[in-house]
């Protein structure tokens, strides 16, 4: 394992990043959060987390007491999948495995939120067809890539719109998944509304051409996510709930900054979240992906949109804000954004290769490189074979 070259670490111990903060009902000892990450390490069939792998993985990344970690994107129902090894939380077997994983995190005196998602048109139409499910999105025929269009046609599973009845069924899927997460011991759940997944497909006019009450206007495009949000508040309570968005994302065929109305779209969405807060249902946080990460599959530094900012959120939403997007390699930016006392920072890729990331950020220690080719591999390699800085130092003595 090698360290990142051409990067000078900077200790952040004396910044707000290492001051306590209250998030919903949780008292965190610092503001370094392990971001949700898509990882395909569940068994198939069944989309069941591999307990032995995940206990090691999450335990190693929650050893700093008072930390908050997120699960990788966890799918809400078999209809919402599209990949064999993506983890789910709809079955008793899945809940049992998550229960054991979550016990380990709580044993470290840390906390965990389960990120709940649905793939929509980003799923594999061939995989969905194999399992007996349709390939769906907000609107028919608007494929995110030529490759998925070809796969849909070859598998005979063409992209179609969710019916209103199916939208209502998805709301029930989310409710069931949230209840299962709490049953497994999770401290809360996060509603995935970003990077081209199903909720994002409804929010974005590029993927949503509907003419019913779920399409057209800004209010209508936000209707489905807000219906899910209200349902989750009902079943688990606002303090156990967060939402994540990516206003500038282009991955999955989303508009990003090419559509100037999207800031209005997200301002409306966050305004509705704040309105619920003022009515007594303040969720735990809003989690936002920065414009310098417009495509999660590009390396750091690529796809950086410099003409926009997420600062507009602070003037609307009055609760905690989690910001994510290449902060590990930009400690100067981390120091700046956490000057706002409501701010936390989530880290993704470098939490994979640095299980002790809070300590490294606190002390300004070198960062271990990651192997992005193994992010989505169904192997323990690239998952549990990264060492802490202390372990690496001892091995080099």
C-alpha positions as CSV (number, residue, x, y, z in Angstrom):
1,X,0.0,0.0,0.0
2,X,1.3,3.4,-0.9
3,X,0.4,7.0,0.2
4,X,-1.0,9.7,-2.0
5,X,1.8,11.6,-3.6
6,X,1.9,15.3,-4.4
7,X,-0.4,15.9,-1.4
8,X,0.6,17.6,1.8
9,X,-1.6,16.6,4.8
10,X,-2.7,19.3,7.2
11,X,-3.8,18.6,10.8
12,X,-7.4,19.6,11.4
13,X,-7.5,19.0,15.2
14,X,-8.0,22.6,16.1
15,X,-10.9,23.2,13.7
16,X,-14.6,22.8,14.1
17,X,-14.2,19.4,12.3
18,X,-13.2,18.0,15.7
19,X,-15.8,19.7,17.9
20,X,-18.9,17.8,19.1
21,X,-22.3,18.4,17.4
22,X,-25.8,17.2,18.0
23,X,-27.4,15.6,14.9
24,X,-31.0,14.6,15.4
25,X,-31.0,12.6,18.6
26,X,-27.3,11.8,18.4
27,X,-24.4,13.5,20.2
28,X,-21.4,13.1,17.8
29,X,-17.9,13.7,19.2
30,X,-16.6,15.1,15.9
31,X,-17.9,16.0,12.4
32,X,-16.0,13.5,10.2
33,X,-18.7,11.3,8.7
34,X,-18.2,8.2,6.6
35,X,-20.3,8.8,3.5
36,X,-22.6,6.3,1.9
37,X,-20.8,4.4,-0.9
38,X,-22.2,2.0,-3.5
39,X,-20.5,-1.3,-2.8
40,X,-21.6,-4.6,-4.4
41,X,-20.6,-7.1,-1.7
42,X,-24.0,-8.7,-0.8
43,X,-24.6,-12.4,-1.6
44,X,-26.8,-13.5,-4.5
45,X,-29.5,-14.5,-4.8
46,X,-31.2,-12.5,-2.0
47,X,-29.0,-9.3,-1.9
48,X,-28.0,-10.3,1.7
49,X,-25.0,-8.5,3.3
50,X,-22.0,-10.7,3.8
51,X,-21.9,-10.4,7.6
52,X,-18.3,-11.5,8.0
53,X,-17.0,-8.9,5.5
54,X,-19.2,-6.1,6.7
55,X,-18.6,-6.5,10.4
56,X,-14.9,-6.1,9.7
57,X,-15.4,-3.2,7.3
58,X,-17.8,-1.1,9.4
59,X,-16.1,-2.0,12.7
60,X,-12.7,-0.7,11.4
61,X,-14.3,2.6,10.4
62,X,-16.2,3.3,13.6
63,X,-13.5,2.8,16.2
64,X,-13.3,6.6,17.0
65,X,-16.1,6.8,19.6
66,X,-18.9,9.1,18.7
67,X,-18.5,8.7,15.0
68,X,-21.3,8.6,12.4
69,X,-21.0,6.1,9.6
70,X,-23.5,5.4,6.7
71,X,-24.1,2.1,5.0
72,X,-23.6,1.9,1.3
73,X,-26.7,2.5,-0.7
74,X,-29.2,-0.1,0.6
75,X,-32.1,-1.0,-1.7
76,X,-35.6,-1.0,-0.5
77,X,-37.3,-3.8,-2.4
78,X,-36.4,-6.4,-5.1
79,X,-38.2,-4.2,-7.6
80,X,-35.8,-1.4,-6.8
81,X,-32.6,-3.3,-7.5
82,X,-30.9,-4.2,-10.8
83,X,-27.6,-5.6,-9.6
84,X,-27.2,-9.1,-8.0
85,X,-24.7,-8.0,-5.3
86,X,-26.2,-4.7,-4.2
87,X,-27.4,-5.0,-0.5
88,X,-31.0,-4.7,0.4
89,X,-33.1,-4.4,3.6
90,X,-36.5,-5.8,2.7
91,X,-36.2,-9.4,4.0
92,X,-35.8,-11.0,7.4
93,X,-32.5,-12.5,6.4
94,X,-31.1,-9.2,5.4
95,X,-32.3,-7.6,8.6
96,X,-30.7,-10.3,10.6
97,X,-27.3,-9.7,8.9
98,X,-27.6,-5.9,9.4
99,X,-28.5,-6.5,13.0
100,X,-25.1,-8.2,13.6
101,X,-23.2,-5.5,11.7
102,X,-24.9,-2.7,13.5
103,X,-24.2,-4.3,16.9
104,X,-20.5,-4.0,16.1
105,X,-20.7,-0.3,15.3
106,X,-22.6,0.4,18.5
107,X,-20.0,-1.7,20.4
108,X,-17.5,0.9,19.3
109,X,-19.8,3.6,20.8
110,X,-20.5,5.0,17.3
111,X,-23.6,5.4,15.2
112,X,-25.0,4.3,11.9
113,X,-27.6,5.5,9.4
114,X,-28.8,3.3,6.6
115,X,-29.1,5.0,3.3
116,X,-32.2,3.9,1.5
117,X,-32.3,3.9,-2.3
118,X,-34.0,2.7,-5.5
119,X,-32.1,2.4,-8.8
120,X,-34.8,3.1,-11.3
121,X,-33.3,3.4,-14.8
122,X,-29.8,3.0,-13.4
123,X,-30.5,-0.7,-12.7
124,X,-29.6,-3.4,-15.2
125,X,-32.7,-4.2,-17.4
126,X,-31.3,-7.7,-18.0
127,X,-30.9,-8.4,-14.3
128,X,-34.4,-7.1,-13.5
129,X,-35.9,-9.2,-16.3
130,X,-34.1,-12.3,-14.9
131,X,-35.7,-11.7,-11.6
132,X,-39.1,-10.9,-13.0
133,X,-39.2,-7.1,-12.6
134,X,-39.8,-4.2,-15.0
135,X,-37.3,-1.6,-15.9
136,X,-38.8,1.7,-14.7
137,X,-38.2,5.4,-14.2
138,X,-40.2,8.6,-14.1
139,X,-40.8,8.5,-17.9
140,X,-40.6,5.9,-20.6
141,X,-37.8,5.6,-23.2
142,X,-35.4,8.1,-21.7
143,X,-32.4,5.9,-21.3
144,X,-29.4,7.2,-19.3
145,X,-26.8,5.6,-21.6
146,X,-26.7,4.0,-25.0
147,X,-25.4,0.8,-23.3
148,X,-28.5,0.5,-21.1
149,X,-30.8,1.2,-24.0
150,X,-29.1,-1.6,-26.0
151,X,-29.4,-3.9,-23.0
152,X,-33.0,-3.1,-22.5
153,X,-33.9,-3.8,-26.1
154,X,-31.9,-7.0,-26.2
155,X,-33.4,-8.3,-22.9
156,X,-36.9,-7.3,-23.9
157,X,-37.3,-5.1,-20.8
158,X,-37.9,-1.7,-22.2
159,X,-37.8,1.4,-20.0
160,X,-41.3,2.4,-18.9
161,X,-42.8,4.9,-16.5
162,X,-44.0,4.0,-13.0
163,X,-47.8,4.2,-12.8
164,X,-49.3,6.3,-10.0
165,X,-50.3,3.0,-8.3
166,X,-46.7,1.8,-8.5
167,X,-45.4,5.1,-7.1
168,X,-47.7,4.6,-4.1
169,X,-46.3,1.0,-3.8
170,X,-42.8,2.5,-3.7
171,X,-43.7,4.7,-0.8
172,X,-44.7,1.6,1.0
173,X,-41.4,0.0,0.1
174,X,-39.6,2.9,1.6
175,X,-41.7,2.7,4.8
176,X,-41.0,-1.0,5.2
177,X,-37.3,-0.6,4.6
178,X,-37.1,2.2,7.2
179,X,-38.9,0.1,9.7
180,X,-36.5,-2.8,9.0
181,X,-33.5,-0.5,9.4
182,X,-34.7,0.6,12.9
183,X,-35.6,-3.0,13.7
184,X,-32.0,-3.9,12.9
185,X,-30.8,-1.3,15.4
186,X,-29.9,1.5,13.0
187,X,-29.9,5.0,14.5
188,X,-31.7,6.4,11.5
189,X,-32.0,6.3,7.7
190,X,-31.1,8.6,4.8
191,X,-33.3,9.2,1.8
192,X,-31.2,8.8,-1.4
193,X,-32.2,11.6,-3.8
194,X,-29.0,12.0,-5.8
195,X,-26.6,10.9,-8.6
196,X,-29.3,9.7,-11.0
197,X,-31.2,7.2,-8.9
198,X,-35.0,7.0,-8.9
199,X,-35.7,10.0,-6.7
200,X,-33.3,12.1,-8.8
201,X,-35.0,10.9,-11.9
202,X,-38.3,12.4,-10.7
203,X,-36.7,15.7,-9.7
204,X,-34.8,16.3,-12.9
205,X,-36.8,17.6,-16.0
206,X,-34.3,15.8,-18.2
207,X,-35.5,12.4,-17.0
208,X,-39.1,13.4,-16.0
209,X,-41.4,14.2,-18.9
210,X,-44.6,13.3,-17.1
211,X,-47.8,15.3,-17.5
212,X,-49.6,14.0,-14.4
213,X,-49.2,15.3,-10.8
214,X,-45.7,13.9,-10.6
215,X,-44.2,15.8,-13.5
216,X,-44.1,19.2,-15.2
217,X,-43.8,21.9,-12.5
218,X,-41.1,22.1,-9.8
219,X,-43.7,21.3,-7.2
220,X,-44.9,18.2,-9.1
221,X,-41.4,16.9,-9.7
222,X,-40.7,17.1,-6.0
223,X,-44.0,15.4,-5.0
224,X,-42.7,11.8,-4.9
225,X,-39.6,12.5,-2.8
226,X,-41.7,14.6,-0.4
227,X,-44.3,11.9,-0.2
228,X,-41.6,9.4,0.8
229,X,-40.1,11.9,3.3
230,X,-43.5,12.3,4.9
231,X,-44.0,8.6,5.1
232,X,-40.6,8.1,6.7
233,X,-41.3,10.8,9.3
234,X,-44.6,9.0,10.1
235,X,-43.0,5.6,10.7
236,X,-39.6,6.4,12.3
237,X,-39.8,10.1,13.4
238,X,-38.0,13.1,11.9
239,X,-35.0,13.0,14.2
240,X,-34.0,9.6,12.7
241,X,-34.2,10.9,9.1
242,X,-31.9,12.7,6.7
243,X,-32.0,13.5,3.0
244,X,-29.2,13.6,0.5
245,X,-29.1,15.6,-2.8
246,X,-26.7,16.5,-5.6
247,X,-27.9,19.7,-7.4
248,X,-25.0,19.8,-9.9
249,X,-24.7,16.0,-10.7
250,X,-24.6,14.8,-14.3
251,X,-24.0,11.1,-13.7
252,X,-26.8,8.9,-14.8
253,X,-27.9,11.4,-17.5
254,X,-28.9,14.2,-15.1
255,X,-28.9,17.8,-16.1
256,X,-26.4,19.3,-13.7
257,X,-25.7,23.0,-14.3
258,X,-26.9,22.9,-17.9
259,X,-30.4,23.5,-16.5
260,X,-30.5,26.8,-14.6
261,X,-33.9,25.9,-13.1
262,X,-32.5,23.1,-11.0
263,X,-31.3,25.4,-8.2
264,X,-34.9,26.5,-8.0
265,X,-36.0,22.8,-7.9
266,X,-33.7,22.0,-5.0
267,X,-34.5,25.3,-3.2
268,X,-38.1,24.3,-3.3
269,X,-37.3,20.8,-2.1
270,X,-35.2,22.0,0.8
271,X,-37.8,24.8,1.5
272,X,-40.4,22.1,2.0
273,X,-38.1,20.2,4.3
274,X,-37.6,23.4,6.4
275,X,-41.4,24.0,6.3
276,X,-41.9,20.6,7.9
277,X,-39.3,21.5,10.5
278,X,-41.1,24.6,11.4
279,X,-44.2,22.5,11.8
280,X,-42.5,20.3,14.4
281,X,-40.8,17.7,12.1
282,X,-37.2,18.8,11.8
283,X,-35.2,16.0,10.2
284,X,-31.7,15.4,11.4
285,X,-29.8,17.0,8.5
286,X,-29.5,17.8,4.8
287,X,-26.6,16.0,3.1
288,X,-25.3,17.6,-0.2
289,X,-22.8,16.6,-2.8
290,X,-20.6,19.5,-3.9
291,X,-20.4,20.8,-7.5
292,X,-16.7,19.7,-7.8
293,X,-18.0,16.1,-8.0
294,X,-20.5,16.3,-10.9
295,X,-19.8,12.6,-11.8
296,X,-19.0,10.1,-9.0
297,X,-17.2,7.8,-11.5
298,X,-14.6,10.4,-12.4
299,X,-11.3,10.7,-10.6
300,X,-10.7,13.5,-8.1
301,X,-10.2,16.8,-9.9
302,X,-12.2,15.8,-13.0
303,X,-15.8,17.1,-13.5
304,X,-15.2,20.0,-11.2
305,X,-17.9,22.7,-11.8
306,X,-16.6,26.0,-10.5
307,X,-19.4,28.4,-11.3
308,X,-21.9,27.2,-8.7
309,X,-22.1,26.5,-5.0
310,X,-24.3,24.8,-2.4
311,X,-24.2,27.7,-0.1
312,X,-27.8,28.5,-1.0
313,X,-29.0,25.7,1.3
314,X,-27.9,27.6,4.4
315,X,-30.3,30.4,3.8
316,X,-33.3,28.0,3.5
317,X,-32.5,25.1,5.8
318,X,-31.7,25.9,9.5
319,X,-30.5,22.5,10.7
320,X,-27.2,20.7,10.3
321,X,-25.7,20.3,6.8
322,X,-23.4,17.5,5.8
323,X,-21.2,18.4,2.8
324,X,-19.3,15.9,0.7
325,X,-17.0,16.0,-2.3
326,X,-13.3,15.6,-2.4
327,X,-12.5,17.2,0.9
328,X,-9.8,14.7,1.9
329,X,-7.4,16.2,-0.6
330,X,-8.5,19.8,0.2
331,X,-8.0,20.3,3.9
332,X,-8.0,24.0,3.4
333,X,-11.6,23.9,2.1
334,X,-12.6,21.6,4.9
335,X,-11.3,24.2,7.4
336,X,-13.3,26.9,5.7
337,X,-16.7,25.2,5.4
338,X,-16.8,23.9,9.0
339,X,-16.4,27.5,10.2
340,X,-20.2,27.4,9.9
341,X,-21.1,25.7,13.2
342,X,-23.9,23.7,11.6
343,X,-21.6,21.9,9.1
344,X,-20.2,18.3,9.0
345,X,-18.1,16.8,6.2
346,X,-18.6,13.3,4.8
347,X,-15.7,11.4,3.2
348,X,-16.2,8.5,0.8
349,X,-13.3,7.1,-1.3
350,X,-10.6,7.8,1.2
351,X,-12.6,6.2,4.0
352,X,-12.3,3.0,2.0
353,X,-8.5,3.0,2.0
354,X,-8.1,4.7,5.4
355,X,-10.2,3.0,8.0
356,X,-8.7,5.4,10.6
357,X,-9.5,8.5,8.5
358,X,-10.7,10.6,11.5
359,X,-7.3,10.2,13.2
360,X,-5.4,10.9,10.0
361,X,-7.4,14.1,9.4
362,X,-7.0,15.1,13.0
363,X,-3.2,14.7,13.1
364,X,-2.4,15.5,9.5
365,X,-1.1,12.0,8.6
366,X,-0.5,10.7,5.0
367,X,-3.5,9.1,3.2
368,X,-3.3,5.6,1.7
369,X,-4.3,5.4,-1.9
370,X,-7.4,3.4,-2.9
371,X,-7.9,0.9,-5.7
372,X,-11.1,2.2,-7.5
373,X,-11.1,-0.9,-9.7
374,X,-12.2,-2.9,-6.6
375,X,-14.9,-0.5,-5.3
376,X,-17.7,-2.6,-6.9
377,X,-16.0,-6.0,-6.8
378,X,-17.6,-8.9,-5.1
379,X,-14.4,-9.6,-3.1
380,X,-13.0,-9.0,0.3
381,X,-9.9,-7.6,-1.5
382,X,-10.2,-3.8,-1.7
383,X,-12.6,-3.8,1.3
384,X,-10.9,-5.3,4.4
385,X,-7.2,-5.3,3.4
386,X,-6.5,-1.6,4.1
387,X,-4.5,-0.9,7.3
388,X,-4.5,1.9,9.8
389,X,-1.6,4.3,9.8
390,X,-0.4,2.8,13.1
391,X,-0.4,-0.7,11.5
392,X,1.5,0.5,8.4
393,X,4.0,2.3,10.6
394,X,4.6,-0.9,12.6
395,X,5.0,-3.0,9.5
396,X,7.7,-0.6,8.3
397,X,9.8,-0.7,11.4
